[in-house]
Amino acid sequence: MLLDRAGPLPHHGRMHAAPFEAPTLYFHGTKADLRAGDLIGPGFRSNFGPGRAANHVYFAATLDAAIWGAELAAGEGRERIYLVEPTDAFEDDPNLTDKKFPGNPTRSYRSKQPVRVIGELWLWQGHPLEVVQAMRDNVARLAAQGIVADD
């Protein structure tokens, strides 16, 4: 007879999974060199737009969105992906959800409060260099037209 925490399973020896909800993982792509426990918050130079201080911190629940963040980040450092946890309320990123992708398929978010670094993802595959350059060219073209991220 099979047992679980609740006692015998009454299904002829077949195992059934107990309800379990996996926690959401959040990622932040950057070139900043950070450590577990560090806070990433608003007020630093934005990676997009005219280099003004960002009013929000951006993060995502998809690795691909964080990879784009790392690849497009300003600066000369190594591209990094951090696992982060929000410290307070957050909202869908309107730069992607409202303007480009109805709903939130990229699972991209922003907050006026910091996110805490809980670790770094060491192994990840970036986009092909020509795809990254095409995206950088597109961001530069939009900036030249005065179209910048809503922050």
Backbone torsions as a table, in degrees:
resi	resn	phi	psi	omega
1	MET	NA	135.8	177.3
2	LEU	-85.4	142.6	178.9
3	LEU	-121.7	147.4	168.0
4	ASP	-130.6	-174.6	-176.6
5	ARG	-60.9	-25.6	-178.0
6	ALA	-89.8	-4.3	-179.2
7	GLY	116.3	-164.1	-177.1
8	PRO	-61.4	145.2	174.7
9	LEU	-88.3	125.3	-175.2
10	PRO	-89.0	25.3	-173.0
11	HIS	-114.1	48.6	174.4
12	HIS	53.7	40.6	175.0
13	GLY	82.5	-3.3	178.2
14	ARG	-80.6	139.7	179.4
15	MET	-86.2	144.3	176.5
16	HIS	-129.0	136.3	-179.1
17	ALA	-72.4	137.2	172.8
18	ALA	-74.3	148.3	178.3
19	PRO	-56.0	130.3	-179.3
20	PHE	-146.6	130.3	176.9
21	GLU	-113.8	116.6	-180.0
22	ALA	-72.3	140.9	177.3
23	PRO	-67.8	150.1	176.9
24	THR	-76.4	133.2	173.7
25	LEU	-93.2	137.2	177.2
26	TYR	-117.7	142.5	-176.2
27	PHE	-124.4	151.1	174.3
28	HIS	-135.8	122.8	178.7
29	GLY	-97.7	135.0	-175.9
30	THR	-162.8	179.2	170.0
31	LYS	-113.5	3.6	179.6
32	ALA	-74.0	142.6	178.0
33	ASP	-91.3	105.5	-174.5
34	LEU	-122.8	166.7	179.2
35	ARG	-127.7	159.9	175.5
36	ALA	-54.7	134.0	-178.6
37	GLY	97.6	-21.9	177.4
38	ASP	-63.8	150.5	176.3
39	LEU	-105.2	137.3	173.9
40	ILE	-111.0	119.2	-175.5
41	GLY	-138.8	175.9	175.1
42	PRO	-62.2	163.3	175.8
43	GLY	105.7	-15.1	177.2
44	PHE	-88.9	165.5	179.8
45	ARG	-59.4	130.0	178.9
46	SER	-69.8	145.8	175.6
47	ASN	-76.8	-14.0	-177.6
48	PHE	-127.8	153.2	178.8
49	GLY	88.3	-163.1	-171.5
50	PRO	-79.6	18.5	177.1
51	GLY	83.2	17.3	178.3
52	ARG	-76.1	166.3	177.2
53	ALA	-68.1	135.3	-179.3
54	ALA	-75.6	139.4	176.1
55	ASN	-87.0	-13.8	-177.8
56	HIS	-134.5	162.5	167.5
57	VAL	-108.4	138.5	-175.3
58	TYR	-110.3	142.6	178.5
59	PHE	-155.9	168.9	-174.5
60	ALA	-145.0	158.2	175.2
61	ALA	-100.8	11.1	172.6
62	THR	-121.7	139.4	-179.6
63	LEU	-65.2	-37.8	-177.9
64	ASP	-59.9	-42.5	178.5
65	ALA	-63.1	-39.3	178.5
66	ALA	-68.7	-35.4	177.0
67	ILE	-62.0	-44.0	176.2
68	TRP	-59.5	-41.1	178.1
69	GLY	-58.9	-43.6	179.5
70	ALA	-67.4	-42.9	-176.3
71	GLU	-69.9	-30.2	-177.8
72	LEU	-98.3	-2.0	-177.1
73	ALA	-62.8	144.3	175.6
74	ALA	-71.6	155.3	175.7
75	GLY	110.0	176.6	-174.7
76	GLU	-109.7	-4.9	-175.3
77	GLY	-69.8	176.3	176.9
78	ARG	-69.8	140.7	176.2
79	GLU	-68.3	132.2	-175.9
80	ARG	-134.7	149.4	173.3
81	ILE	-120.8	123.2	178.0
82	TYR	-110.2	144.4	167.5
83	LEU	-84.0	129.9	-176.4
84	VAL	-132.0	161.4	173.6
85	GLU	-129.1	133.0	177.4
86	PRO	-63.8	147.1	176.9
87	THR	-101.9	-8.3	-178.6
88	ASP	-161.6	-165.1	-176.8
89	ALA	-62.0	151.7	176.0
90	PHE	-147.0	166.7	-177.1
91	GLU	-134.7	165.5	173.6
92	ASP	-60.0	143.2	177.9
93	ASP	-73.5	110.8	-176.9
94	PRO	-68.6	-18.0	178.6
95	ASN	-66.9	-26.5	179.0
96	LEU	-108.2	-45.6	-171.6
97	THR	-71.3	-42.0	-177.0
98	ASP	-87.2	-34.2	-173.0
99	LYS	-93.0	-35.7	-173.0
100	LYS	-114.1	-40.9	-173.9
101	PHE	-132.1	98.7	178.4
102	PRO	-55.1	142.5	-171.4
103	GLY	82.9	-146.3	177.0
104	ASN	-148.2	62.7	-177.5
105	PRO	-66.6	-23.7	178.0
106	THR	-83.2	-8.4	-178.6
107	ARG	50.5	49.9	-178.8
108	SER	-101.4	137.8	-173.4
109	TYR	-135.0	166.8	173.2
110	ARG	-145.6	156.9	-179.6
111	SER	-147.1	150.2	172.8
112	LYS	-85.0	-6.3	178.4
113	GLN	-106.9	157.0	-178.2
114	PRO	-70.2	162.1	168.0
115	VAL	-111.8	149.1	-177.9
116	ARG	-100.4	131.9	175.3
117	VAL	-72.6	126.9	177.1
118	ILE	-112.4	-10.1	177.4
119	GLY	173.4	173.0	177.4
120	GLU	-119.1	137.8	175.0
121	LEU	-87.5	114.9	-173.3
122	TRP	-86.5	-34.8	-176.6
123	LEU	-111.0	113.2	175.5
124	TRP	-154.5	155.2	-176.6
125	GLN	-106.9	119.0	177.6
126	GLY	-77.0	174.9	177.2
127	HIS	-76.0	157.2	175.7
128	PRO	-57.5	144.7	-175.8
129	LEU	-55.1	-39.4	-179.4
130	GLU	-67.8	-30.2	177.5
131	VAL	-71.8	-41.4	177.7
132	VAL	-63.4	-43.6	179.9
133	GLN	-63.9	-39.4	177.5
134	ALA	-62.3	-39.4	178.5
135	MET	-67.9	-41.9	177.2
136	ARG	-61.6	-42.5	178.1
137	ASP	-61.2	-40.8	-179.9
138	ASN	-66.3	-43.4	178.0
139	VAL	-61.5	-42.6	179.1
140	ALA	-64.8	-40.7	178.5
141	ARG	-62.3	-44.0	178.7
142	LEU	-63.9	-42.0	179.0
143	ALA	-62.6	-39.9	178.7
144	ALA	-63.4	-28.2	178.5
145	GLN	-86.9	0.1	-179.9
146	GLY	84.7	10.1	179.8
147	ILE	-95.0	109.4	-178.5
148	VAL	-124.5	164.8	179.9
149	ALA	-62.7	142.6	176.1
150	ASP	-80.6	112.5	-179.7
151	ASP	-128.1	NA	NA
